[in-house]
Amino acid sequence: MALSWRSWLANEGSKHLFLFFWLSLNVWFFWKTFLLYYQGLQYYYLHQMLG
């Protein structure tokens, strides 16, 4: 029994779209924060102490 593409999209599509959006948002926040701590001059000494 094969599921049609339209049926899958109607039943599962919104869940997968939300999951993709949520994961993308988390990756974006992580990358933004990582670059702030890694390249920010205000965190130079913290970076030196932690290695």
Biopython code that builds the backbone (N, CA, C, O; Angstrom):
import numpy as np
from Bio.PDB.StructureBuilder import StructureBuilder

atoms = [
    (1, "MET", "N", (0.853, -1.168, 0.000)),
    (1, "MET", "CA", (0.000, 0.000, 0.000)),
    (1, "MET", "C", (0.902, 1.234, 0.000)),
    (1, "MET", "O", (1.592, 1.510, 0.981)),
    (2, "ALA", "N", (0.888, 1.944, -1.069)),
    (2, "ALA", "CA", (1.743, 3.113, -1.216)),
    (2, "ALA", "C", (0.980, 4.375, -0.840)),
    (2, "ALA", "O", (-0.179, 4.558, -1.212)),
    (3, "LEU", "N", (1.652, 5.229, -0.102)),
    (3, "LEU", "CA", (1.059, 6.517, 0.249)),
    (3, "LEU", "C", (1.347, 7.522, -0.853)),
    (3, "LEU", "O", (2.436, 7.546, -1.426)),
    (4, "SER", "N", (0.376, 8.330, -1.130)),
    (4, "SER", "CA", (0.610, 9.345, -2.147)),
    (4, "SER", "C", (1.359, 10.521, -1.529)),
    (4, "SER", "O", (1.309, 10.744, -0.319)),
    (5, "TRP", "N", (2.039, 11.250, -2.366)),
    (5, "TRP", "CA", (2.813, 12.413, -1.945)),
    (5, "TRP", "C", (1.907, 13.467, -1.320)),
    (5, "TRP", "O", (2.271, 14.074, -0.312)),
    (6, "ARG", "N", (0.761, 13.688, -1.891)),
    (6, "ARG", "CA", (-0.177, 14.699, -1.389)),
    (6, "ARG", "C", (-0.703, 14.321, -0.005)),
    (6, "ARG", "O", (-0.864, 15.185, 0.858)),
    (7, "SER", "N", (-0.966, 13.047, 0.204)),
    (7, "SER", "CA", (-1.440, 12.576, 1.502)),
    (7, "SER", "C", (-0.358, 12.749, 2.571)),
    (7, "SER", "O", (-0.639, 13.199, 3.682)),
    (8, "TRP", "N", (0.869, 12.391, 2.227)),
    (8, "TRP", "CA", (1.971, 12.552, 3.178)),
    (8, "TRP", "C", (2.166, 14.017, 3.523)),
    (8, "TRP", "O", (2.362, 14.362, 4.688)),
    (9, "LEU", "N", (2.114, 14.886, 2.512)),
    (9, "LEU", "CA", (2.301, 16.315, 2.743)),
    (9, "LEU", "C", (1.206, 16.878, 3.633)),
    (9, "LEU", "O", (1.481, 17.724, 4.484)),
    (10, "ALA", "N", (-0.018, 16.432, 3.456)),
    (10, "ALA", "CA", (-1.125, 16.923, 4.271)),
    (10, "ALA", "C", (-1.018, 16.441, 5.714)),
    (10, "ALA", "O", (-1.367, 17.176, 6.637)),
    (11, "ASN", "N", (-0.541, 15.221, 5.917)),
    (11, "ASN", "CA", (-0.507, 14.655, 7.266)),
    (11, "ASN", "C", (0.794, 14.925, 8.011)),
    (11, "ASN", "O", (0.770, 15.224, 9.204)),
    (12, "GLU", "N", (1.905, 14.825, 7.336)),
    (12, "GLU", "CA", (3.208, 14.910, 7.992)),
    (12, "GLU", "C", (4.019, 16.139, 7.596)),
    (12, "GLU", "O", (5.019, 16.443, 8.247)),
    (13, "GLY", "N", (3.625, 16.837, 6.573)),
    (13, "GLY", "CA", (4.421, 17.941, 6.048)),
    (13, "GLY", "C", (4.614, 19.076, 7.030)),
    (13, "GLY", "O", (5.719, 19.605, 7.152)),
    (14, "SER", "N", (3.559, 19.461, 7.733)),
    (14, "SER", "CA", (3.677, 20.590, 8.660)),
    (14, "SER", "C", (4.604, 20.249, 9.819)),
    (14, "SER", "O", (5.346, 21.108, 10.296)),
    (15, "LYS", "N", (4.566, 19.006, 10.270)),
    (15, "LYS", "CA", (5.449, 18.583, 11.360)),
    (15, "LYS", "C", (6.911, 18.653, 10.928)),
    (15, "LYS", "O", (7.757, 19.147, 11.674)),
    (16, "HIS", "N", (7.209, 18.166, 9.736)),
    (16, "HIS", "CA", (8.578, 18.187, 9.247)),
    (16, "HIS", "C", (9.033, 19.605, 8.922)),
    (16, "HIS", "O", (10.199, 19.940, 9.129)),
    (17, "LEU", "N", (8.143, 20.427, 8.423)),
    (17, "LEU", "CA", (8.491, 21.819, 8.154)),
    (17, "LEU", "C", (8.813, 22.551, 9.450)),
    (17, "LEU", "O", (9.783, 23.308, 9.502)),
    (18, "PHE", "N", (8.020, 22.342, 10.493)),
    (18, "PHE", "CA", (8.282, 22.957, 11.788)),
    (18, "PHE", "C", (9.603, 22.461, 12.368)),
    (18, "PHE", "O", (10.374, 23.253, 12.911)),
    (19, "LEU", "N", (9.873, 21.164, 12.261)),
    (19, "LEU", "CA", (11.123, 20.604, 12.760)),
    (19, "LEU", "C", (12.318, 21.194, 12.026)),
    (19, "LEU", "O", (13.321, 21.538, 12.651)),
    (20, "PHE", "N", (12.221, 21.313, 10.713)),
    (20, "PHE", "CA", (13.300, 21.914, 9.932)),
    (20, "PHE", "C", (13.516, 23.371, 10.330)),
    (20, "PHE", "O", (14.657, 23.813, 10.465)),
    (21, "PHE", "N", (12.432, 24.119, 10.518)),
    (21, "PHE", "CA", (12.530, 25.514, 10.935)),
    (21, "PHE", "C", (13.170, 25.618, 12.316)),
    (21, "PHE", "O", (14.033, 26.469, 12.530)),
    (22, "TRP", "N", (12.765, 24.774, 13.246)),
    (22, "TRP", "CA", (13.284, 24.800, 14.611)),
    (22, "TRP", "C", (14.783, 24.470, 14.631)),
    (22, "TRP", "O", (15.555, 25.148, 15.309)),
    (23, "LEU", "N", (15.190, 23.451, 13.907)),
    (23, "LEU", "CA", (16.602, 23.086, 13.853)),
    (23, "LEU", "C", (17.434, 24.166, 13.174)),
    (23, "LEU", "O", (18.550, 24.452, 13.606)),
    (24, "SER", "N", (16.901, 24.766, 12.117)),
    (24, "SER", "CA", (17.616, 25.850, 11.439)),
    (24, "SER", "C", (17.795, 27.046, 12.355)),
    (24, "SER", "O", (18.855, 27.671, 12.362)),
    (25, "LEU", "N", (16.771, 27.366, 13.123)),
    (25, "LEU", "CA", (16.853, 28.476, 14.067)),
    (25, "LEU", "C", (17.899, 28.201, 15.142)),
    (25, "LEU", "O", (18.664, 29.095, 15.503)),
    (26, "ASN", "N", (17.941, 26.980, 15.655)),
    (26, "ASN", "CA", (18.937, 26.626, 16.665)),
    (26, "ASN", "C", (20.353, 26.670, 16.112)),
    (26, "ASN", "O", (21.264, 27.139, 16.793)),
    (27, "VAL", "N", (20.551, 26.193, 14.902)),
    (27, "VAL", "CA", (21.876, 26.247, 14.279)),
    (27, "VAL", "C", (22.296, 27.691, 14.066)),
    (27, "VAL", "O", (23.457, 28.034, 14.291)),
    (28, "TRP", "N", (21.376, 28.540, 13.637)),
    (28, "TRP", "CA", (21.693, 29.951, 13.412)),
    (28, "TRP", "C", (22.082, 30.638, 14.720)),
    (28, "TRP", "O", (23.065, 31.379, 14.760)),
    (29, "PHE", "N", (21.314, 30.397, 15.800)),
    (29, "PHE", "CA", (21.652, 30.996, 17.100)),
    (29, "PHE", "C", (22.996, 30.491, 17.615)),
    (29, "PHE", "O", (23.786, 31.270, 18.147)),
    (30, "PHE", "N", (23.262, 29.194, 17.463)),
    (30, "PHE", "CA", (24.543, 28.650, 17.890)),
    (30, "PHE", "C", (25.690, 29.291, 17.117)),
    (30, "PHE", "O", (26.685, 29.699, 17.715)),
    (31, "TRP", "N", (25.564, 29.383, 15.801)),
    (31, "TRP", "CA", (26.634, 29.923, 14.975)),
    (31, "TRP", "C", (26.883, 31.393, 15.291)),
    (31, "TRP", "O", (28.031, 31.834, 15.349)),
    (32, "LYS", "N", (25.810, 32.147, 15.495)),
    (32, "LYS", "CA", (25.941, 33.565, 15.834)),
    (32, "LYS", "C", (26.647, 33.735, 17.180)),
    (32, "LYS", "O", (27.535, 34.579, 17.304)),
    (33, "THR", "N", (26.270, 32.951, 18.184)),
    (33, "THR", "CA", (26.885, 33.031, 19.502)),
    (33, "THR", "C", (28.326, 32.537, 19.463)),
    (33, "THR", "O", (29.199, 33.126, 20.102)),
    (34, "PHE", "N", (28.585, 31.466, 18.724)),
    (34, "PHE", "CA", (29.944, 30.951, 18.604)),
    (34, "PHE", "C", (30.872, 31.994, 18.003)),
    (34, "PHE", "O", (31.974, 32.213, 18.507)),
    (35, "LEU", "N", (30.432, 32.638, 16.926)),
    (35, "LEU", "CA", (31.280, 33.650, 16.305)),
    (35, "LEU", "C", (31.483, 34.855, 17.209)),
    (35, "LEU", "O", (32.552, 35.464, 17.193)),
    (36, "LEU", "N", (30.477, 35.208, 17.998)),
    (36, "LEU", "CA", (30.625, 36.314, 18.936)),
    (36, "LEU", "C", (31.709, 36.007, 19.957)),
    (36, "LEU", "O", (32.570, 36.850, 20.211)),
    (37, "TYR", "N", (31.685, 34.820, 20.544)),
    (37, "TYR", "CA", (32.690, 34.459, 21.539)),
    (37, "TYR", "C", (34.051, 34.192, 20.909)),
    (37, "TYR", "O", (35.081, 34.457, 21.528)),
    (38, "TYR", "N", (34.068, 33.677, 19.703)),
    (38, "TYR", "CA", (35.337, 33.318, 19.066)),
    (38, "TYR", "C", (36.070, 34.530, 18.510)),
    (38, "TYR", "O", (37.296, 34.601, 18.596)),
    (39, "GLN", "N", (35.337, 35.487, 17.941)),
    (39, "GLN", "CA", (35.971, 36.629, 17.290)),
    (39, "GLN", "C", (35.818, 37.936, 18.049)),
    (39, "GLN", "O", (36.455, 38.926, 17.691)),
    (40, "GLY", "N", (34.997, 37.967, 19.082)),
    (40, "GLY", "CA", (34.747, 39.209, 19.804)),
    (40, "GLY", "C", (35.949, 39.627, 20.634)),
    (40, "GLY", "O", (36.504, 38.824, 21.384)),
    (41, "LEU", "N", (36.349, 40.883, 20.500)),
    (41, "LEU", "CA", (37.497, 41.378, 21.249)),
    (41, "LEU", "C", (37.217, 41.439, 22.747)),
    (41, "LEU", "O", (38.141, 41.330, 23.554)),
    (42, "GLN", "N", (35.965, 41.610, 23.122)),
    (42, "GLN", "CA", (35.636, 41.681, 24.544)),
    (42, "GLN", "C", (35.807, 40.333, 25.241)),
    (42, "GLN", "O", (35.807, 40.278, 26.471)),
    (43, "TYR", "N", (35.952, 39.249, 24.485)),
    (43, "TYR", "CA", (36.144, 37.916, 25.061)),
    (43, "TYR", "C", (37.557, 37.393, 24.820)),
    (43, "TYR", "O", (37.785, 36.186, 24.899)),
    (44, "TYR", "N", (38.502, 38.273, 24.530)),
    (44, "TYR", "CA", (39.871, 37.857, 24.221)),
    (44, "TYR", "C", (40.508, 37.130, 25.403)),
    (44, "TYR", "O", (41.064, 36.043, 25.241)),
    (45, "TYR", "N", (40.427, 37.732, 26.593)),
    (45, "TYR", "CA", (41.078, 37.134, 27.757)),
    (45, "TYR", "C", (40.375, 35.859, 28.214)),
    (45, "TYR", "O", (41.032, 34.936, 28.696)),
    (46, "LEU", "N", (39.086, 35.793, 28.075)),
    (46, "LEU", "CA", (38.369, 34.560, 28.381)),
    (46, "LEU", "C", (38.839, 33.440, 27.454)),
    (46, "LEU", "O", (39.027, 32.304, 27.888)),
    (47, "HIS", "N", (39.023, 33.767, 26.197)),
    (47, "HIS", "CA", (39.503, 32.778, 25.230)),
    (47, "HIS", "C", (40.923, 32.337, 25.582)),
    (47, "HIS", "O", (41.253, 31.159, 25.442)),
    (48, "GLN", "N", (41.762, 33.262, 26.035)),
    (48, "GLN", "CA", (43.132, 32.911, 26.410)),
    (48, "GLN", "C", (43.157, 32.023, 27.659)),
    (48, "GLN", "O", (43.952, 31.087, 27.735)),
    (49, "MET", "N", (42.295, 32.310, 28.636)),
    (49, "MET", "CA", (42.271, 31.512, 29.862)),
    (49, "MET", "C", (41.752, 30.098, 29.611)),
    (49, "MET", "O", (42.268, 29.134, 30.177)),
    (50, "LEU", "N", (40.732, 29.976, 28.763)),
    (50, "LEU", "CA", (40.131, 28.665, 28.540)),
    (50, "LEU", "C", (40.849, 27.841, 27.480)),
    (50, "LEU", "O", (40.660, 26.628, 27.388)),
    (51, "GLY", "N", (41.663, 28.504, 26.691)),
    (51, "GLY", "CA", (42.458, 27.774, 25.713)),
    (51, "GLY", "C", (41.868, 27.646, 24.393)),
    (51, "GLY", "O", (42.470, 27.045, 23.503)),
]
sb = StructureBuilder()
sb.init_structure("model")
sb.init_model(0)
sb.init_chain("A")
sb.init_seg("    ")
for serial, (resi, resn, name, xyz) in enumerate(atoms, 1):
    if name == "N":
        sb.init_residue(resn, " ", resi, " ")
    sb.init_atom(name, np.array(xyz, "f"), 0.0, 1.0, " ", f" {name:<3s}", serial, name[0])
structure = sb.get_structure()
